[in-house]
Amino acid sequence: MRILKVAPAYYPFQEKGGVVTKVSALARGLTQRGHVVTVLTADLGLSKYNGSRIAAERCKWGWRSWEDEIEAIYLSALGQYRALTLNPGVIGFCRTSLRTFDLAHFYGLYDFLGPVVSYFCRRHHIPYIVEPMGMYRPIDRNFRLKALWHRSIGHVFWLRAAQIIATSEMELQELLEGDVPATKITVRYNGIDPPSYTSLPPKGTFRSKWGIRSEETLILFLSRLIPRKGADILIEAFAQACQESGRLVIAGPEGEPGYRAYLERCARECRVESRVIFAGPLYETEKSALLQDSDLFVLPSRYENFANAAAEAIAFGVPVIVTNSCGIRSLVDGQAGLVIDSDMGALVNAIRSLISDRALYVRLREGCERVAQQLSWSRITTEMERHYLRAMALANGTH
């Protein structure tokens, strides 16, 4: 198959969140299975990375790169507002190149790329799949603009999709409540790469860098720093649950201007600023060093359609605490961690339980491996390939 993946962000823009990891991993897996994959995305400032993280060359639509046999087209942007970009080159790309693809896979909503490319898909009778990534139900800012998108350019884009991919049972329920036909929805979890222990930094690397003793409990929050993720709640819960000792690491890029300063103020007000580390965005080796030195991962998010960072922690054998507003909850609960209500008392009790109850901690740590096996990218890619073949069969009337 020749597969086109259309995403608002792609490597090397890792600060844009889980979509970059997801698209990259699925694209690699599909090329290894013999498929030809092109990623169509927006140029979010590639020139500053070109030659360091990635090698790209100019093309008539913007930039083109080849990494691991994956072609990536970065469309020049006339303007950008948050995740929304205006990319005039998309029309030229579709007119000259789109008909060479067998299928398209769109990631996310509330942009112009999806509706424009899907228009040409329909003209050329190319089936396409939409993966909303938890965006179908507006939860953050600009509710009126998002409602307008659904009523205008997004309506046909969404309506004519061959399949809708939900990344959890929780997202599936939201789509059903939004009157999306059950026959169109497929649940496919996000995946994780198992740690390559031969290339990991020595255990204790992160602790040594930040002066954390080996016997001191290290609690990790790893995500974009935005209000919805609940880092502020975690700081207060940490102050209550770990009054004498322990370290809390807040790692991730700042997603809202000034939010890190607000979290630092929370730590001062709770009188734990000396035991809270703001590590900033960490990727690849630095992130692996942090994960393997962590004892506990906590994400008290108010909403996550999946929770990729929790899955990464599980891959490293780190038990997790997530709220029941996280899509990964069905995999975590009682197997690799604890699922709690979005409540301060519940969070404090859960942290105390995993610190004090050694038998519970060991049981959940041992369960991490079983959960990680269910989420391997190899398994997820094979599943995704079946969905593509089904979408093509439906479009050809052979299913």
Protein Blocks (a to p, Z undefined) as FASTA:
>chain_A
ZZddddfbdcfklmnojklmmmmmmmmmmmmnopacddddddehlkmmgoplpccdddfk
lpacdeehiacdddddfbdehjbccdfklmmmmmmmmmmpfbdcdedehifklmmmmmmm
mmnopacdddekoplpccbghklmmmmmmmmmmmmmmmmpmbdcdfbfklmmmmmmnopa
fklpccdddddddddfklgccehklmmmnopafklccddddddddfklommmmmmmmmmm
mmmgccdddedddfbghklmmmmmmmmmnopmmmcccebjaehjlmmmmmmmpfbdcdfb
fbdfkopmlmmmmmnopacdddfkbfklmmmnoploccddddfklmmmmmmmmmmmmmlm
mmmmmmmmmmmmmmgfklmmmmmmmmmmmmmmmmnopZZ
